């Protein structure tokens, strides 16, 4: 099987009809260990599968005789750095080590995002520095010249490199990285809170995964060699602690949020990995600016529910938190997990998401065609979303929510139940 680099340009993107085509093509041109790194989940991968299958349990109840000549796919969320209207509700989620999929990696992905007006969340574990990612998206027209260009994902660490440093020093290094991202041009900090330790990703263990020679974790790597945080074996965990630092498992609401706001006071703070109504309410009560519904793509806790099933609970929790805080602003909800169709995007929007993020399809696009492959993934989803909106008889995300067109099997609403907008 060809390596990722050798596979570049070998896929005829004109023959790609849907994102499943892109994934199958990526599987043909990537090394098995690289493909499995992006494709795999934790343990039995039950949560990974649930993320995708949950969309089949949500039906779209179309409204007819609606003028749908003009549908509006745009969105805005000023509270999380998306002040100007974005052309689509799509966002690229943080995906580590994108240079394993294509030599230009993160730079190719962010250029594609810039060309399509889609915000890009840079991963802390990127193979390209945050500064180079920021330069790659300059002048790209994201948000029609005024919206967010780049977010930055952050893990909070408790140990650095050799393991001899204190938690305080590790937190200082984390703070320095957040400030570095802000200086580079990040417009929001996304703190991943669902990974106090790494999930056990059995595909990586079986493959004896190691990062490709010549690659490094550009934002945090102070060591040599080709190890990475993707190898879930015990030996790899020790190497990871030496290279990038262990994630801090002692974090609490009272310790994390005030500290984050103190180090980058000008930037919105978004918590990624919120899955329950209770935690969503706590997030709002503690003053976060955005909540991201995510289970890490099924790569952390195997057996966790699908993100689509959690979405309505999290939206309710955000409302609970706002109702309990008279000074609370609107707190947008970002959603990811198993999105492969424009109708999936519509379902998430109708159930309360403000922004819908994709991760693995970006890796497949990179593997199949670099920047052009990522553009293809974005274009397919956008075109499918527009078509689904017309067929469902809605003209905007707000219209979809107000008409109640999405109904989940796990809530079992009556087909004759009145909708909120007639």
C-alpha positions as CSV (number, residue, x, y, z in Angstrom):
1,X,0.0,0.0,0.0
2,X,1.3,3.5,-0.8
3,X,2.4,5.9,1.8
4,X,0.4,9.0,2.4
5,X,2.8,11.2,0.5
6,X,2.9,8.8,-2.5
7,X,-0.9,8.7,-2.6
8,X,-1.2,12.5,-3.2
9,X,-2.9,13.3,-6.5
10,X,-3.8,9.7,-7.3
11,X,-7.5,10.1,-6.5
12,X,-9.8,11.6,-9.2
13,X,-11.8,14.0,-7.0
14,X,-14.3,14.4,-9.8
15,X,-15.4,10.8,-9.1
16,X,-16.0,11.6,-5.4
17,X,-19.7,11.9,-4.9
18,X,-20.0,11.8,-1.1
19,X,-17.7,11.7,1.9
20,X,-17.9,7.9,2.2
21,X,-16.2,7.9,-1.3
22,X,-13.5,10.1,0.1
23,X,-12.9,7.8,3.0
24,X,-12.7,4.7,0.8
25,X,-10.3,6.4,-1.5
26,X,-8.1,7.5,1.4
27,X,-8.0,3.9,2.7
28,X,-6.5,2.9,-0.7
29,X,-3.7,5.4,-0.8
30,X,-2.7,5.7,2.9
31,X,-0.4,3.4,4.9
32,X,-2.6,1.1,7.1
33,X,-1.2,2.5,10.3
34,X,-1.8,6.1,9.2
35,X,-5.3,5.4,8.0
36,X,-6.1,3.5,11.2
37,X,-4.8,6.3,13.4
38,X,-7.3,8.7,11.9
39,X,-10.1,6.2,11.5
40,X,-9.9,4.3,14.8
41,X,-11.6,4.7,18.1
42,X,-11.1,3.5,21.6
43,X,-11.4,-0.2,22.7
44,X,-14.4,-1.8,20.9
45,X,-15.2,1.4,19.0
46,X,-18.8,1.2,20.1
47,X,-19.0,5.0,20.6
48,X,-17.2,5.6,17.3
49,X,-19.9,3.6,15.5
50,X,-22.7,5.2,17.6
51,X,-21.7,8.7,16.5
52,X,-22.4,7.8,12.9
53,X,-25.4,5.5,13.4
54,X,-27.3,8.0,15.6
55,X,-28.2,10.1,12.6
56,X,-30.3,7.3,11.3
57,X,-32.4,7.5,14.4
58,X,-33.3,11.2,13.7
59,X,-35.9,11.7,11.0
60,X,-36.5,14.9,9.1
61,X,-40.3,15.8,8.8
62,X,-40.5,18.0,5.7
63,X,-42.7,21.0,5.3
64,X,-44.2,21.6,1.9
65,X,-45.4,24.5,-0.2
66,X,-42.6,26.7,1.2
67,X,-40.7,29.1,-1.0
68,X,-37.2,27.6,-0.8
69,X,-35.6,29.4,-3.9
70,X,-33.2,31.1,-1.5
71,X,-31.9,29.1,1.5
72,X,-29.5,30.7,3.9
73,X,-26.8,28.4,5.2
74,X,-24.9,31.2,6.9
75,X,-24.4,31.5,10.7
76,X,-22.7,33.8,13.2
77,X,-21.8,33.4,16.8
78,X,-20.1,36.6,18.1
79,X,-19.6,35.1,21.6
80,X,-17.1,32.7,20.3
81,X,-15.3,34.9,17.8
82,X,-17.6,34.3,14.8
83,X,-18.8,37.9,14.6
84,X,-19.4,38.2,10.9
85,X,-21.7,35.9,9.1
86,X,-20.0,32.7,7.9
87,X,-21.1,31.2,4.6
88,X,-21.9,27.8,6.1
89,X,-22.3,26.5,9.7
90,X,-19.3,24.3,9.2
91,X,-16.0,24.3,11.2
92,X,-12.9,22.1,10.9
93,X,-12.3,20.4,14.3
94,X,-8.8,20.0,15.7
95,X,-7.2,16.9,14.1
96,X,-3.7,16.0,15.2
97,X,-0.8,15.3,12.9
98,X,-2.4,16.2,9.6
99,X,1.0,15.9,7.8
100,X,0.6,12.1,8.1
101,X,-2.2,12.5,5.6
102,X,-0.5,14.9,3.2
103,X,3.0,16.6,3.2
104,X,1.4,20.1,3.5
105,X,-0.9,18.9,6.3
106,X,-2.4,21.7,8.3
107,X,-1.3,24.4,5.9
108,X,-3.2,22.7,3.0
109,X,-6.3,22.2,5.2
110,X,-6.4,25.8,6.5
111,X,-5.9,27.2,2.9
112,X,-8.9,25.1,1.8
113,X,-10.9,26.5,4.8
114,X,-9.9,30.0,3.9
115,X,-11.1,29.6,0.3
116,X,-14.5,28.4,1.5
117,X,-15.1,30.7,4.4
118,X,-14.9,28.0,7.0
119,X,-13.2,28.5,10.4
120,X,-10.3,26.2,11.3
121,X,-9.5,25.0,14.8
122,X,-5.7,24.3,15.0
123,X,-4.8,21.3,17.0
124,X,-2.2,21.6,19.8
125,X,-0.8,18.3,18.5
126,X,-0.3,19.7,15.0
127,X,2.7,18.9,12.8
128,X,2.8,22.6,11.8
129,X,3.3,25.4,14.3
130,X,0.4,27.7,15.1
131,X,2.3,30.6,13.6
132,X,2.7,28.9,10.2
133,X,-1.0,27.8,10.3
134,X,-2.0,31.4,10.9
135,X,0.1,32.7,8.1
136,X,-1.4,30.1,5.7
137,X,-4.9,31.4,6.4
138,X,-4.1,35.1,6.1
139,X,-6.0,36.8,3.4
140,X,-8.2,33.8,2.8
141,X,-11.5,35.6,3.3
142,X,-12.8,33.5,6.2
143,X,-16.0,35.1,7.4
144,X,-16.1,37.4,4.4
145,X,-13.2,39.5,5.8
146,X,-14.3,39.9,9.3
147,X,-15.0,36.6,11.0
148,X,-12.8,34.1,12.8
149,X,-9.8,32.9,11.0
150,X,-8.4,30.4,13.4
151,X,-9.2,28.9,16.8
152,X,-6.6,27.0,18.8
153,X,-7.1,23.8,20.8
154,X,-5.4,23.5,24.1
155,X,-4.7,20.7,26.6
156,X,-3.7,21.5,30.2
157,X,-0.6,19.6,31.2
158,X,0.7,18.7,34.6
159,X,4.1,17.2,33.7
160,X,6.7,18.4,31.1
161,X,9.1,16.4,29.0
162,X,11.3,14.5,31.5
163,X,8.6,14.3,34.2
164,X,10.8,16.3,36.7
165,X,9.0,19.6,36.4
166,X,6.2,20.6,38.8
167,X,2.6,21.1,37.9
168,X,3.0,24.8,38.3
169,X,5.7,25.0,35.7
170,X,3.7,22.8,33.4
171,X,0.7,25.1,33.8
172,X,2.9,28.0,33.0
173,X,4.0,26.3,29.8
174,X,0.4,25.7,28.9
175,X,-0.4,29.4,29.6
176,X,2.6,30.4,27.4
177,X,1.2,28.2,24.5
178,X,-2.2,29.8,24.8
179,X,-0.7,33.3,24.7
180,X,1.5,32.2,21.8
181,X,-1.7,31.2,19.9
182,X,-3.3,34.5,20.7
183,X,-0.3,36.4,19.4
184,X,-0.4,34.3,16.2
185,X,-4.0,35.4,15.6
186,X,-6.2,32.8,17.2
187,X,-9.7,34.3,17.9
188,X,-10.8,31.6,20.5
189,X,-9.2,29.1,22.8
190,X,-10.8,25.6,22.7
191,X,-9.9,23.7,25.8
192,X,-10.3,19.9,25.5
193,X,-11.7,18.6,28.8
194,X,-12.6,15.0,27.9
195,X,-9.0,13.7,27.9
196,X,-7.6,13.6,31.5
197,X,-5.7,10.5,30.1
198,X,-5.6,8.9,26.7
199,X,-8.2,6.4,25.6
200,X,-6.9,3.0,24.6
201,X,-6.9,2.9,20.8
202,X,-6.4,-0.7,20.0
203,X,-5.7,-0.3,16.3
204,X,-2.7,1.9,17.1
205,X,-1.5,-0.7,19.7
206,X,-1.8,-3.6,17.2
207,X,-0.1,-1.5,14.4
208,X,2.8,-0.5,16.7
209,X,2.0,3.0,15.7
210,X,4.8,5.5,15.4
211,X,4.8,9.0,13.8
212,X,6.4,9.1,10.4
213,X,10.1,10.0,10.3
214,X,10.7,13.7,9.9
215,X,7.5,14.8,11.5
216,X,7.2,16.3,15.0
217,X,4.5,17.9,17.2
218,X,5.4,21.5,16.2
219,X,3.7,23.3,19.0
220,X,5.0,21.3,22.0
221,X,7.7,18.9,20.8
222,X,11.1,19.5,22.5
223,X,12.5,16.0,21.8
224,X,13.6,13.9,19.0
225,X,12.5,10.6,17.6
226,X,9.2,9.7,16.1
227,X,7.0,8.8,19.0
228,X,3.6,10.5,19.4
229,X,0.6,10.7,21.7
230,X,-1.3,8.4,19.4
231,X,0.3,5.1,20.6
232,X,-1.9,3.9,23.5
233,X,0.5,1.3,24.8
234,X,2.0,1.7,28.3
235,X,5.5,2.3,26.9
236,X,4.1,4.9,24.6
237,X,2.4,6.7,27.5
238,X,5.8,7.1,29.1
239,X,7.3,8.5,25.9
240,X,4.4,10.9,25.5
241,X,4.9,12.2,29.0
242,X,8.6,12.9,28.1
243,X,7.7,14.6,24.8
244,X,4.5,16.6,25.4
245,X,3.6,16.2,29.0
246,X,0.8,14.3,30.7
247,X,-2.7,15.9,30.7
248,X,-3.7,17.2,34.1
249,X,-6.2,14.8,35.6
250,X,-6.7,17.1,38.7
251,X,-8.6,19.8,36.8
252,X,-11.9,21.1,38.3
253,X,-14.4,23.8,37.4
254,X,-13.1,26.2,40.1
255,X,-9.4,25.7,39.1
256,X,-9.6,25.7,35.4
257,X,-12.0,28.4,34.2
258,X,-10.8,31.4,36.2
259,X,-7.2,30.5,35.3
260,X,-8.0,30.3,31.6
261,X,-9.7,33.6,31.6
262,X,-6.8,35.2,33.3
263,X,-4.2,34.1,30.8
264,X,-6.0,35.1,27.6
265,X,-8.6,37.6,28.8
266,X,-9.3,39.0,25.4
267,X,-10.3,35.6,23.8
268,X,-13.4,33.5,24.2
269,X,-13.0,30.2,26.0
270,X,-14.8,27.2,24.6
271,X,-15.0,23.9,26.5
272,X,-14.7,20.9,24.1
273,X,-16.0,17.5,25.4
274,X,-19.2,18.5,27.2
275,X,-21.7,15.7,27.0
276,X,-24.3,16.1,29.8
277,X,-26.9,18.7,30.8
278,X,-25.3,19.1,34.2
279,X,-21.9,19.9,32.8
280,X,-23.3,22.3,30.2
281,X,-25.1,24.2,33.0
282,X,-21.9,24.3,35.1
283,X,-20.0,25.6,32.1
284,X,-22.3,28.5,31.6
285,X,-22.4,29.2,35.3
286,X,-18.6,29.4,35.4
287,X,-18.6,31.9,32.6
288,X,-17.4,30.0,29.5
289,X,-18.2,31.5,26.2
290,X,-19.0,28.4,24.2
291,X,-19.8,24.7,24.8
292,X,-18.6,22.0,22.4
293,X,-20.5,18.7,22.3
294,X,-17.9,16.1,21.6
295,X,-16.8,12.6,22.7
296,X,-13.4,13.0,20.9
297,X,-14.7,11.2,17.9
298,X,-15.1,8.0,20.0
299,X,-11.4,8.0,20.8
300,X,-11.7,8.4,24.6
301,X,-14.4,6.7,26.7
302,X,-15.8,3.7,24.8
303,X,-19.4,3.3,25.8
304,X,-20.2,7.0,25.9
305,X,-23.3,8.0,24.1
306,X,-23.3,9.4,20.6
307,X,-22.9,13.2,20.5
308,X,-26.2,13.5,18.6
309,X,-28.0,11.9,21.4
310,X,-26.3,14.2,23.9
311,X,-26.9,17.4,21.9
312,X,-30.4,18.2,23.1
313,X,-29.4,17.6,26.7
314,X,-26.4,19.9,26.3
315,X,-28.6,22.6,24.7
316,X,-31.0,22.3,27.6
317,X,-28.1,22.5,30.1
318,X,-26.9,25.7,28.4
319,X,-30.4,27.2,28.9
320,X,-30.4,26.0,32.5
321,X,-27.1,27.8,33.1
322,X,-28.3,31.0,31.5
323,X,-31.5,31.0,33.4
324,X,-29.6,30.7,36.7
325,X,-27.3,33.6,35.7
326,X,-28.9,36.9,35.0
327,X,-25.8,38.3,33.5
328,X,-25.1,35.4,31.2
329,X,-24.8,36.1,27.5
330,X,-25.9,33.7,24.7
331,X,-23.6,30.7,24.8
332,X,-23.3,29.0,21.4
333,X,-23.2,25.3,21.0
334,X,-20.6,23.6,18.7
335,X,-21.3,20.0,17.7
336,X,-19.2,17.2,16.2
337,X,-19.3,13.5,15.8
338,X,-20.1,11.3,12.8
339,X,-21.1,14.0,10.4
340,X,-20.9,12.7,6.9
341,X,-23.9,14.2,5.1
342,X,-25.4,17.5,4.6
343,X,-28.6,16.1,6.1
344,X,-26.5,15.2,9.2
345,X,-25.6,18.9,9.4
346,X,-29.2,19.9,9.1
347,X,-30.3,17.5,11.8
348,X,-27.7,18.9,14.2
349,X,-28.7,22.4,13.5
350,X,-32.4,21.6,13.9
351,X,-31.6,20.0,17.3
352,X,-29.9,23.1,18.6
353,X,-26.3,23.3,17.4
354,X,-25.0,26.7,16.2
355,X,-21.9,25.4,14.5
356,X,-21.2,21.9,13.2
357,X,-17.6,20.6,13.1
358,X,-16.0,17.9,11.0
359,X,-12.7,16.1,11.7
360,X,-11.9,12.8,9.9
361,X,-13.3,13.9,6.5
362,X,-10.5,16.6,6.5
363,X,-7.9,13.9,6.9
364,X,-9.5,11.9,4.0
365,X,-9.6,15.0,1.9
366,X,-5.9,15.7,2.6
367,X,-4.9,12.1,1.7
368,X,-6.8,12.1,-1.5
369,X,-5.8,15.5,-2.8
370,X,-4.3,17.9,-0.3
371,X,-5.9,21.3,-0.3
372,X,-8.2,20.4,-3.2
373,X,-9.4,17.3,-1.3
374,X,-10.4,19.3,1.7
375,X,-12.2,21.8,-0.5
376,X,-14.0,18.8,-2.0
377,X,-15.2,17.6,1.4
378,X,-16.5,21.1,2.4
379,X,-18.2,21.6,-1.0
380,X,-20.0,18.2,-0.8
381,X,-21.3,18.9,2.6
382,X,-22.4,22.4,1.7
383,X,-24.2,21.3,-1.4
384,X,-25.9,18.5,0.4
385,X,-27.0,20.9,3.2
386,X,-28.5,23.3,0.7
387,X,-30.4,20.5,-1.0
388,X,-31.6,19.0,2.3
389,X,-32.9,22.4,3.5
390,X,-34.9,22.8,0.3
391,X,-36.3,19.3,0.5
392,X,-37.2,19.8,4.1
393,X,-39.0,23.1,3.5
394,X,-36.7,25.3,5.6
395,X,-34.8,28.4,4.7
396,X,-32.3,28.7,7.6
397,X,-31.1,26.9,10.7
398,X,-33.4,29.0,12.8
399,X,-36.3,28.0,10.6
400,X,-35.4,24.3,11.0
401,X,-35.4,24.6,14.8
402,X,-38.6,26.6,15.0
403,X,-40.5,24.2,12.7
404,X,-39.3,21.2,14.7
405,X,-38.4,19.2,11.6
406,X,-35.9,16.9,13.3
407,X,-37.4,14.2,15.6
408,X,-35.2,11.7,17.5
409,X,-36.3,8.1,18.0
410,X,-35.1,8.2,21.6
411,X,-37.6,11.0,22.4
412,X,-40.5,9.3,20.5
413,X,-42.6,12.4,19.7
414,X,-46.1,11.9,18.3
415,X,-46.2,12.5,14.6
416,X,-49.4,14.5,15.3
417,X,-47.8,16.7,17.9
418,X,-48.0,20.4,17.0
419,X,-44.8,22.1,16.0
420,X,-43.7,25.4,17.5
421,X,-44.2,27.2,14.1
422,X,-47.2,26.6,11.9
